[in-house]
Amino acid sequence: MGVNFDRWTALKLLEVASAVACLIFKKVTDDEAFRLFLYLQKLSREWSLLNNVTWDKAGAALADATYGGYVIITSALFIGRLTGELPTQRRITEYILLIVGTVLFVVLGSLEFAALDSLPEDLVDNAAIIGTLTLATAALFLLDLGGPKAKKTSQQSQTQPRSVSKPVETRSVTQQVYDIEKDVEKEKKQMQALETPKNGHLTTGQYGKYDILSPSYLYPKEKHEEDRAPSSPGDPGYVQYTAQHWGETVQKTPRQSPTQV
């Protein structure tokens, strides 16, 4: 995970520092206002002026919640920008946080400047400083609203891998398997054709139960088989030839008597 520190990241860091400064200075101002209130009580002087730079207790509570809350919010936005998770393509959540923060800081800064005329002299400087810090933080929020959004290059890179030719590879493998099976089947048919008898004798079928009779008229006789008959049992086709010509009269060549001249 890389670190992304650019001018917009520096702006968010400045927002964190401003929110922290507002919170710390508000706490210092409240402590000083409380000490001044006790001092005036000891002197038995009537204090008709404001005892807080944010007018009353409700204003003080709003200031504490706003400053403290936006210290956490700006820190989270800064970390998100630093790690590259921000900005997003739409920045909706970031816009909401920045707009609400701008409104709250403008309201508090206005209250603190409006209280200058009603505060004791010892708290005027405090109110001016914290009011200035508050309005400056609101200006940083407004400037951050104009920041850039994330580019859409990530979506385009995700759509490119869809063109991977996995279906083409699947079809090619299937076609190869089909071709192999077709070749095997063709070889089986050729072997069966070679093993089929041509002389019409009985052969055992491939299923092992029945004998298949191959009629001799389905296969033409070769010429040399018709012209020459096997003369001895060792000659090829002697058994088949004998079975086919059984009972036929064999014409023998008459031999002369040894007594005849």
Backbone bond lengths (Angstrom), bond angles and torsions (degrees), N, CA, C in turn:
res aa  C-N    CA-C-N  psi(-1)  N-CA   C-N-CA  omega(-1)  CA-C   N-CA-C  phi
1 M - - - 1.468 - - 1.518 108.48 -
2 G 1.345 118.03 113.87 1.450 122.38 -177.70 1.526 112.00 -80.92
3 V 1.352 114.46 162.49 1.463 121.98 179.13 1.518 108.21 -99.74
4 N 1.332 116.14 127.69 1.463 122.47 -178.61 1.520 108.33 -111.77
5 F 1.339 116.63 98.02 1.463 120.36 -179.10 1.520 108.18 -118.94
6 D 1.339 115.71 99.35 1.448 121.61 177.23 1.529 108.35 -121.80
7 R 1.320 116.38 -165.56 1.468 119.46 -176.59 1.519 112.35 -67.55
8 W 1.341 117.36 -31.16 1.457 119.44 178.28 1.533 110.96 -73.84
9 T 1.313 116.59 -31.80 1.468 119.54 173.84 1.522 110.05 -67.82
10 A 1.337 116.06 -39.90 1.469 119.63 176.72 1.524 111.00 -63.45
11 L 1.344 116.74 -35.32 1.458 120.03 177.46 1.532 111.11 -63.34
12 K 1.314 116.65 -41.84 1.466 119.43 179.11 1.526 110.88 -67.62
13 L 1.319 117.01 -34.85 1.465 119.19 175.26 1.524 110.86 -64.68
14 L 1.311 116.06 -37.82 1.470 119.90 176.60 1.525 111.01 -66.28
15 E 1.331 117.79 -34.92 1.464 120.84 176.06 1.529 110.79 -63.86
16 V 1.322 116.22 -41.49 1.470 119.75 177.50 1.527 110.24 -61.22
17 A 1.325 115.89 -45.95 1.468 119.55 -179.06 1.531 111.02 -63.40
18 S 1.328 117.41 -38.90 1.472 119.82 179.97 1.521 111.32 -67.40
19 A 1.346 116.98 -42.17 1.462 119.50 178.86 1.527 110.96 -64.24
20 V 1.324 116.88 -40.27 1.470 120.23 177.87 1.531 110.24 -64.72
21 A 1.339 116.45 -41.46 1.467 119.51 179.59 1.524 111.06 -63.99
22 C 1.322 117.80 -40.64 1.470 120.62 177.53 1.521 110.96 -62.25
23 L 1.327 116.60 -44.25 1.457 119.99 -179.26 1.529 111.33 -63.76
24 I 1.332 116.95 -45.19 1.472 120.01 -178.49 1.524 110.80 -66.56
25 F 1.315 116.68 -43.27 1.468 118.50 -177.31 1.515 110.98 -70.78
26 K 1.331 117.11 -29.98 1.464 119.07 175.06 1.530 110.39 -65.59
27 K 1.308 117.33 -40.45 1.457 120.36 178.89 1.529 110.80 -65.51
28 V 1.324 116.57 -41.80 1.470 120.36 178.43 1.528 110.44 -63.58
29 T 1.310 116.94 -41.59 1.464 120.95 180.00 1.523 111.24 -65.47
30 D 1.306 117.85 -40.76 1.470 120.91 178.55 1.527 110.71 -63.66
31 D 1.313 116.61 -40.98 1.472 118.81 178.54 1.531 111.08 -65.20
32 E 1.309 116.07 -40.83 1.460 118.47 179.10 1.526 111.60 -68.19
33 A 1.312 117.51 -37.11 1.462 120.43 177.32 1.524 111.08 -65.42
34 F 1.322 117.56 -37.50 1.459 119.31 179.35 1.531 111.06 -68.50
35 R 1.341 117.81 -39.74 1.465 119.79 177.99 1.527 111.09 -65.17
36 L 1.325 116.25 -38.52 1.456 119.59 178.00 1.520 111.34 -65.88
37 F 1.322 115.98 -37.34 1.460 119.51 178.95 1.536 110.45 -63.94
38 L 1.320 117.19 -42.54 1.469 120.33 177.74 1.533 111.44 -66.04
39 Y 1.319 117.21 -37.75 1.461 120.54 -179.70 1.532 110.83 -64.23
40 L 1.314 116.11 -42.78 1.453 118.81 179.68 1.528 111.63 -68.59
41 Q 1.318 115.70 -32.44 1.459 117.89 176.18 1.519 111.71 -64.78
42 K 1.324 117.44 -39.60 1.460 120.45 178.89 1.516 111.79 -65.60
43 L 1.334 116.26 -32.14 1.455 119.63 178.21 1.528 112.48 -81.51
44 S 1.352 115.25 -1.98 1.466 121.05 179.92 1.528 111.54 57.39
45 R 1.305 115.49 36.63 1.450 119.56 177.38 1.532 108.41 -100.14
46 E 1.314 114.96 141.10 1.460 119.90 178.97 1.522 109.25 -76.82
47 W 1.345 114.76 128.92 1.460 119.65 -178.92 1.527 107.82 -114.19
48 S 1.304 114.11 100.38 1.444 119.52 179.42 1.528 112.55 -94.06
49 L 1.324 116.03 -2.42 1.460 119.69 -178.46 1.526 110.56 -83.73
50 L 1.314 116.10 174.94 1.471 121.37 177.60 1.520 109.42 -69.01
51 N 1.323 115.33 143.01 1.455 119.93 176.91 1.526 112.49 -106.10
52 N 1.346 116.79 16.79 1.450 120.42 179.89 1.525 108.29 -155.21
53 V 1.342 116.20 143.45 1.457 119.77 -177.79 1.524 111.55 -71.44
54 T 1.320 118.03 -15.27 1.471 121.74 176.60 1.527 110.65 -108.36
55 W 1.313 117.00 28.65 1.446 126.55 169.60 1.529 113.82 80.16
56 D 1.319 118.22 -61.40 1.459 119.00 -175.51 1.528 109.31 -143.99
57 K 1.356 115.21 -171.83 1.462 120.06 -177.81 1.522 112.06 -66.52
58 A 1.333 116.93 -35.32 1.461 119.06 178.79 1.525 111.10 -65.34
59 G 1.341 115.38 -41.12 1.457 119.01 177.25 1.524 112.01 -65.05
60 A 1.332 115.69 -37.95 1.463 119.50 179.02 1.527 110.80 -65.55
61 A 1.331 117.07 -41.31 1.467 120.36 178.55 1.526 111.37 -64.72
62 L 1.350 115.98 -41.11 1.472 119.57 178.07 1.522 111.03 -63.33
63 A 1.317 116.62 -40.65 1.465 120.25 179.71 1.529 110.84 -64.97
64 D 1.336 116.35 -44.42 1.469 118.88 179.89 1.533 111.66 -62.84
65 A 1.329 117.07 -43.29 1.469 120.43 -179.63 1.526 111.33 -65.95
66 T 1.349 115.92 -40.17 1.463 119.43 -178.51 1.523 111.38 -67.96
67 Y 1.314 116.53 -49.80 1.463 119.34 -178.40 1.536 111.25 -63.94
68 G 1.317 116.19 -46.35 1.463 119.11 -179.38 1.525 112.95 -65.80
69 G 1.343 116.18 -41.29 1.459 119.27 -179.92 1.513 112.78 -65.26
70 Y 1.332 116.66 -40.25 1.458 118.96 -177.61 1.522 113.18 -80.85
71 V 1.301 118.03 -11.71 1.465 118.56 166.84 1.529 109.73 -66.00
72 I 1.333 116.29 -41.81 1.471 120.82 178.18 1.526 110.81 -69.72
73 I 1.343 116.94 -44.61 1.466 120.71 -176.37 1.528 111.39 -64.62
74 T 1.339 116.29 -48.28 1.469 118.92 -179.36 1.531 111.66 -65.57
75 S 1.328 117.61 -32.41 1.466 119.83 176.48 1.523 111.03 -65.38
76 A 1.336 116.47 -41.86 1.468 120.16 178.60 1.525 111.14 -65.56
77 L 1.344 117.72 -40.84 1.465 120.41 177.96 1.529 111.66 -65.66
78 F 1.314 116.21 -37.01 1.455 119.65 178.35 1.538 111.24 -65.18
79 I 1.327 117.10 -43.97 1.468 120.70 179.15 1.525 110.60 -64.43
80 G 1.344 116.56 -40.97 1.456 119.64 177.94 1.513 112.65 -62.62
81 R 1.338 116.69 -39.76 1.461 119.99 177.86 1.523 111.38 -70.56
82 L 1.315 117.47 -36.72 1.457 121.78 -178.28 1.522 111.60 -67.41
83 T 1.326 116.80 -37.60 1.469 120.94 -179.03 1.521 113.15 -86.74
84 G 1.323 119.10 -3.33 1.452 121.46 177.93 1.513 114.84 89.84
85 E 1.338 119.63 1.17 1.459 121.05 178.05 1.520 112.04 -75.13
86 L 1.299 117.68 -21.64 1.461 123.82 175.54 1.522 108.35 -118.24
87 P 1.317 118.58 148.19 1.462 126.68 2.40 1.522 111.89 -84.17
88 T 1.314 115.39 160.88 1.447 121.46 172.70 1.534 109.24 -90.59
89 Q 1.321 115.97 178.73 1.465 119.47 -177.89 1.523 112.65 -72.22
90 R 1.335 117.78 -26.17 1.471 120.02 -178.29 1.525 112.38 -114.34
91 R 1.325 119.61 -28.41 1.468 124.87 176.05 1.529 112.17 59.53
92 I 1.320 118.32 34.04 1.466 119.98 -175.59 1.523 110.78 -66.98
93 T 1.337 117.58 -50.91 1.474 120.87 -179.35 1.517 110.96 -61.90
94 E 1.301 116.56 -41.67 1.462 120.27 179.83 1.528 111.31 -64.39
95 Y 1.328 116.65 -40.26 1.470 119.87 177.05 1.528 111.57 -61.50
96 I 1.332 116.41 -43.53 1.475 119.43 -178.49 1.522 110.63 -61.71
97 L 1.342 116.49 -46.74 1.471 119.75 -179.39 1.523 111.80 -63.04
98 L 1.313 117.09 -40.10 1.460 119.83 -178.91 1.524 111.94 -70.95
99 I 1.325 117.55 -38.51 1.475 119.86 -179.73 1.532 110.68 -68.07
100 V 1.338 116.79 -44.57 1.475 119.71 178.32 1.524 110.19 -62.35
101 G 1.335 116.36 -42.58 1.462 119.08 178.25 1.516 112.40 -62.37
102 T 1.331 117.06 -38.81 1.466 119.86 178.53 1.528 111.27 -62.16
103 V 1.325 116.42 -44.63 1.470 120.01 -179.56 1.526 111.00 -62.84
104 L 1.337 116.68 -47.77 1.469 120.30 -177.62 1.526 111.77 -63.92
105 F 1.306 117.63 -42.17 1.468 119.64 -178.46 1.528 111.68 -70.39
106 V 1.314 117.68 -33.49 1.468 119.50 176.45 1.528 110.19 -66.82
107 V 1.334 116.99 -40.97 1.471 120.62 179.10 1.527 110.62 -63.47
108 L 1.325 117.78 -46.59 1.464 120.63 -179.19 1.522 111.43 -66.42
109 G 1.333 116.65 -41.53 1.465 117.99 178.02 1.525 112.13 -62.96
110 S 1.315 116.82 -37.78 1.472 119.93 177.93 1.527 110.98 -65.48
111 L 1.342 117.41 -41.33 1.464 120.43 177.75 1.524 111.44 -62.23
112 E 1.307 115.81 -40.91 1.472 118.73 -176.97 1.519 111.79 -69.96
113 F 1.314 118.48 -35.78 1.461 119.96 176.00 1.531 111.43 -74.21
114 A 1.328 116.07 -32.34 1.469 118.81 178.85 1.523 112.12 -70.40
115 A 1.322 117.80 -20.92 1.470 121.27 -178.23 1.517 112.49 -86.02
116 L 1.328 119.15 -0.74 1.456 120.37 -175.86 1.540 112.22 -62.36
117 D 1.317 116.98 -38.93 1.462 120.18 -176.94 1.517 112.40 -75.95
118 S 1.329 118.63 -15.57 1.453 121.39 -175.36 1.523 113.12 -109.77
119 L 1.303 117.92 5.40 1.452 121.89 -178.65 1.536 110.76 -99.76
120 P 1.308 116.32 154.39 1.470 118.74 171.69 1.521 110.81 -62.28
121 E 1.291 116.57 160.81 1.455 120.60 -175.60 1.524 111.95 -62.98
122 D 1.317 117.03 -29.07 1.471 119.69 -178.96 1.535 112.74 -71.30
123 L 1.328 118.72 -18.86 1.459 121.57 -178.02 1.527 113.54 -105.91
124 V 1.302 118.52 -1.35 1.454 120.65 -176.85 1.531 110.77 -66.68
125 D 1.334 115.19 -44.54 1.470 117.71 179.62 1.535 111.37 -62.68
126 N 1.315 115.10 -40.33 1.467 118.24 179.04 1.525 111.40 -61.61
127 A 1.324 116.76 -44.55 1.461 120.30 -178.93 1.526 110.99 -64.55
128 A 1.332 117.69 -37.73 1.464 120.60 -179.95 1.535 110.92 -67.22
129 I 1.323 115.64 -41.68 1.472 118.64 -178.42 1.530 111.25 -67.59
130 I 1.326 116.31 -48.68 1.468 118.00 -177.93 1.519 111.79 -68.16
131 G 1.335 117.64 -32.51 1.468 120.10 175.41 1.521 111.38 -64.20
132 T 1.356 115.54 -41.86 1.468 119.37 179.01 1.530 111.25 -64.16
133 L 1.341 116.80 -44.24 1.462 120.21 177.83 1.529 111.88 -61.13
134 T 1.312 116.47 -38.58 1.463 120.04 -177.95 1.523 111.62 -67.29
135 L 1.320 116.84 -45.81 1.463 119.70 179.17 1.537 111.56 -68.40
136 A 1.332 117.40 -33.60 1.465 119.83 177.20 1.530 110.75 -65.89
137 T 1.322 116.48 -37.29 1.471 119.42 177.29 1.522 110.91 -66.23
138 A 1.339 116.86 -39.09 1.464 119.95 176.46 1.534 110.70 -62.14
139 A 1.342 117.29 -37.84 1.464 120.48 177.88 1.538 110.90 -65.55
140 L 1.336 117.46 -36.34 1.467 120.32 176.81 1.528 111.21 -64.84
141 F 1.333 115.25 -38.43 1.470 118.66 177.11 1.536 110.87 -62.85
142 L 1.331 116.33 -42.66 1.475 119.61 178.14 1.522 111.41 -62.94
143 L 1.337 116.73 -39.56 1.452 120.07 178.78 1.533 111.01 -66.29
144 D 1.320 115.99 -36.43 1.464 120.35 179.91 1.523 111.88 -68.99
145 L 1.326 117.29 -26.27 1.469 119.86 177.71 1.533 112.59 -63.60
146 G 1.316 116.69 -24.14 1.458 120.43 179.32 1.521 113.57 -89.82
147 G 1.309 117.15 11.50 1.458 120.77 -179.56 1.520 112.56 -68.90
148 P 1.329 117.32 164.00 1.477 120.96 -177.33 1.520 111.61 -76.16
149 K 1.313 115.40 157.06 1.463 122.32 173.83 1.521 109.37 -96.32
150 A 1.303 115.02 167.89 1.466 119.75 178.66 1.524 109.84 -70.24
151 K 1.315 116.05 143.63 1.459 120.77 178.27 1.525 110.18 -76.77
152 K 1.324 116.42 162.94 1.460 122.16 -176.54 1.532 112.45 -95.58
153 T 1.322 116.45 19.75 1.463 119.11 179.39 1.519 112.00 -66.90
154 S 1.334 117.37 -29.36 1.461 119.82 -179.61 1.521 111.35 -65.63
155 Q 1.339 118.04 -38.99 1.463 120.22 178.47 1.521 111.46 -68.29
156 Q 1.335 117.37 -38.54 1.460 119.88 179.61 1.514 111.28 -65.49
157 S 1.356 116.74 -37.47 1.459 119.12 178.75 1.504 111.83 -69.08
158 Q 1.343 117.16 -26.85 1.453 119.44 178.56 1.527 111.61 -77.36
159 T 1.351 117.66 -27.64 1.460 119.24 -179.45 1.520 112.36 -81.60
160 Q 1.337 118.89 -20.25 1.451 121.03 -178.88 1.513 113.71 -65.80
161 P 1.354 120.69 -41.82 1.463 118.85 -179.56 1.512 114.55 -62.52
162 R 1.339 118.34 -8.99 1.463 119.31 179.40 1.518 112.57 -67.46
163 S 1.348 117.29 -18.24 1.450 120.77 -178.96 1.524 113.37 -85.35
164 V 1.317 117.94 11.89 1.463 121.19 178.56 1.521 108.82 -66.68
165 S 1.325 115.94 134.90 1.465 121.16 -172.16 1.516 111.50 -87.47
166 K 1.341 117.48 54.10 1.456 120.32 175.15 1.523 112.33 -68.09
167 P 1.367 119.78 -42.28 1.467 118.06 177.23 1.519 113.19 -60.50
168 V 1.351 117.40 -33.62 1.459 119.57 179.20 1.513 110.57 -65.33
169 E 1.363 116.50 -41.11 1.454 119.96 178.11 1.524 111.09 -64.06
170 T 1.336 116.38 -39.67 1.460 119.75 179.22 1.513 111.14 -63.89
171 R 1.326 117.43 -42.33 1.461 120.39 178.64 1.516 111.50 -65.08
172 S 1.317 117.96 -38.32 1.457 119.78 -179.50 1.519 111.54 -66.49
173 V 1.320 117.34 -40.74 1.463 120.55 177.81 1.523 110.33 -64.06
174 T 1.322 116.09 -43.13 1.465 119.85 178.43 1.523 111.27 -61.92
175 Q 1.339 115.17 -41.40 1.464 118.69 179.48 1.524 110.75 -65.55
176 Q 1.311 117.17 -36.92 1.462 120.09 178.55 1.521 111.00 -65.19
177 V 1.338 116.07 -43.86 1.465 119.38 178.36 1.524 110.54 -62.08
178 Y 1.327 116.43 -40.70 1.472 119.84 179.41 1.527 111.07 -64.18
179 D 1.336 115.94 -41.32 1.464 119.04 179.36 1.520 111.56 -64.57
180 I 1.341 116.15 -39.63 1.468 119.57 178.87 1.524 110.84 -63.42
181 E 1.347 116.25 -46.56 1.467 119.46 178.76 1.533 111.25 -61.84
182 K 1.322 115.79 -36.91 1.461 119.21 179.91 1.523 110.87 -66.80
183 D 1.330 117.01 -39.55 1.464 120.66 177.92 1.514 111.71 -65.82
184 V 1.363 116.38 -41.12 1.462 119.78 178.45 1.520 111.08 -62.62
185 E 1.338 115.73 -42.73 1.462 119.59 179.23 1.532 111.25 -64.12
186 K 1.320 115.62 -37.34 1.458 119.45 179.36 1.521 111.03 -66.51
187 E 1.344 115.97 -40.06 1.460 119.45 177.94 1.530 111.59 -65.05
188 K 1.341 116.23 -38.13 1.467 119.41 177.45 1.536 110.75 -61.56
189 K 1.326 115.85 -42.68 1.460 119.02 -179.83 1.523 110.98 -64.96
190 Q 1.340 116.57 -38.76 1.459 119.35 177.88 1.518 112.09 -64.95
191 M 1.329 117.06 -40.53 1.467 120.66 178.46 1.520 110.86 -64.59
192 Q 1.340 116.45 -41.42 1.460 119.66 178.25 1.531 111.32 -64.06
193 A 1.336 116.38 -37.35 1.461 119.49 178.75 1.524 111.47 -67.43
194 L 1.343 116.59 -35.48 1.452 119.81 178.64 1.512 112.08 -71.70
195 E 1.326 117.10 -33.34 1.458 121.19 -178.05 1.522 112.32 -82.32
196 T 1.331 120.28 -9.80 1.461 122.44 -178.90 1.523 110.20 -71.31
197 P 1.331 120.73 126.64 1.475 122.66 -178.61 1.522 111.55 -67.96
198 K 1.339 114.82 147.37 1.461 120.74 -179.98 1.529 112.87 -103.26
199 N 1.324 119.48 -11.77 1.456 121.99 -175.13 1.510 113.98 -99.30
200 G 1.331 118.85 2.55 1.453 121.11 174.10 1.505 114.88 80.83
201 H 1.376 121.70 17.66 1.461 121.31 179.50 1.509 109.58 -86.62
202 L 1.360 110.70 166.07 1.470 115.60 -178.54 1.502 110.80 -73.31
203 T 1.411 115.03 135.24 1.471 121.09 175.17 1.504 108.93 -131.73
204 T 1.315 115.75 154.34 1.463 120.71 -179.94 1.516 109.11 -79.29
205 G 1.343 117.76 130.98 1.460 122.53 -178.97 1.523 111.48 -69.32
206 Q 1.328 115.98 163.53 1.460 120.52 -177.91 1.520 112.58 -72.44
207 Y 1.351 118.13 -12.54 1.449 119.95 177.76 1.509 112.41 -89.44
208 G 1.328 119.58 -8.75 1.451 122.48 172.49 1.501 115.33 80.95
209 K 1.335 120.57 1.64 1.469 122.24 -176.61 1.528 112.30 -110.92
210 Y 1.282 117.72 -37.10 1.458 121.02 -172.84 1.512 109.84 -123.38
211 D 1.325 113.59 148.80 1.457 120.19 173.85 1.513 109.24 -90.29
212 I 1.288 113.79 138.12 1.456 119.25 -178.42 1.524 108.18 -103.96
213 L 1.339 116.49 125.04 1.455 122.36 179.30 1.516 108.70 -94.32
214 S 1.281 113.70 118.35 1.465 119.06 179.16 1.513 108.06 -99.56
215 P 1.326 120.26 104.13 1.472 122.26 -179.11 1.501 110.96 -58.03
216 S 1.314 113.12 140.91 1.468 118.02 -177.21 1.515 112.22 -72.88
217 Y 1.358 117.04 -21.31 1.466 117.42 -177.62 1.517 112.07 -75.92
218 L 1.375 116.53 -12.11 1.465 118.35 177.39 1.512 111.80 -76.51
219 Y 1.316 116.29 -18.83 1.460 119.81 -176.88 1.522 108.43 -120.30
220 P 1.285 119.83 121.76 1.475 122.03 179.50 1.512 110.59 -66.93
221 K 1.357 114.23 140.15 1.450 119.14 178.80 1.514 109.51 -78.66
222 E 1.304 110.91 143.33 1.444 115.88 177.68 1.528 109.40 -75.63
223 K 1.282 116.43 157.10 1.454 122.13 -172.48 1.517 111.61 -67.31
224 H 1.324 115.24 -38.56 1.462 117.72 -175.75 1.508 110.82 -71.54
225 E 1.362 117.51 -24.16 1.449 120.06 177.36 1.523 111.42 -71.54
226 E 1.335 117.81 -33.24 1.467 121.30 179.60 1.527 111.42 -76.68
227 D 1.330 115.79 -34.26 1.463 118.94 -175.28 1.522 112.95 -78.18
228 R 1.341 116.67 -36.75 1.454 119.09 -173.50 1.504 109.96 -122.65
229 A 1.309 119.64 127.34 1.468 125.26 176.87 1.512 108.92 -96.21
230 P 1.323 117.26 145.01 1.471 119.70 177.92 1.517 109.94 -66.27
231 S 1.309 116.02 135.49 1.460 121.46 -174.98 1.508 113.21 -99.29
232 S 1.317 119.17 -20.84 1.472 121.40 -177.69 1.517 109.74 -135.70
233 P 1.345 118.73 158.16 1.476 121.05 179.53 1.508 113.35 -60.01
234 G 1.295 118.48 -21.26 1.464 119.65 179.89 1.500 114.07 -79.53
235 D 1.353 117.46 -12.99 1.458 119.82 -179.89 1.521 110.60 -75.29
236 P 1.347 118.54 147.16 1.462 121.03 177.65 1.518 111.22 -61.71
237 G 1.331 117.67 136.78 1.454 123.15 176.38 1.511 114.26 78.69
238 Y 1.309 117.42 14.35 1.469 119.43 -177.91 1.518 110.74 -65.99
239 V 1.350 116.42 -43.79 1.473 120.06 -177.76 1.515 109.96 -65.72
240 Q 1.330 116.68 -46.25 1.455 119.52 -179.32 1.539 110.71 -62.60
241 Y 1.317 116.72 -41.75 1.464 120.44 -178.50 1.514 110.65 -65.62
242 T 1.342 117.71 -39.79 1.459 121.59 179.32 1.501 111.26 -65.64
243 A 1.396 116.28 -40.80 1.460 119.41 -179.80 1.520 111.11 -66.39
244 Q 1.320 117.46 -36.81 1.468 120.26 -178.51 1.537 112.29 -72.97
245 H 1.319 117.83 -32.15 1.474 121.57 -176.36 1.522 112.71 -107.02
246 W 1.359 114.36 24.36 1.473 117.42 -179.71 1.522 110.03 -69.31
247 G 1.303 118.43 133.36 1.452 123.65 179.34 1.504 114.84 91.25
248 E 1.326 116.18 -11.10 1.447 118.27 179.04 1.530 109.53 -76.41
249 T 1.316 115.89 146.84 1.465 121.00 -179.53 1.495 109.13 -78.23
250 V 1.291 114.38 125.98 1.460 119.57 179.43 1.507 108.08 -93.00
251 Q 1.316 116.15 122.99 1.458 121.37 179.29 1.509 108.91 -85.87
252 K 1.294 113.32 118.56 1.458 118.82 179.29 1.523 109.08 -100.69
253 T 1.253 115.00 149.84 1.478 121.25 177.48 1.524 109.02 -76.74
254 P 1.352 119.14 122.45 1.463 120.56 -178.48 1.509 111.35 -62.81
255 R 1.274 112.57 133.89 1.458 118.48 179.98 1.545 109.34 -103.36
256 Q 1.276 116.78 145.22 1.471 121.85 -179.91 1.519 110.27 -77.37
257 S 1.317 113.71 145.13 1.470 120.25 178.61 1.514 108.75 -69.21
258 P 1.288 114.30 141.30 1.455 115.86 -179.22 1.519 111.82 -62.67
259 T 1.339 115.76 -16.92 1.448 117.62 -178.74 1.495 112.47 -86.44
260 Q 1.366 112.78 -16.84 1.463 117.74 -178.87 1.512 108.95 -83.42
261 V 1.329 111.82 145.12 1.457 117.61 -179.74 1.504 108.55 -87.28
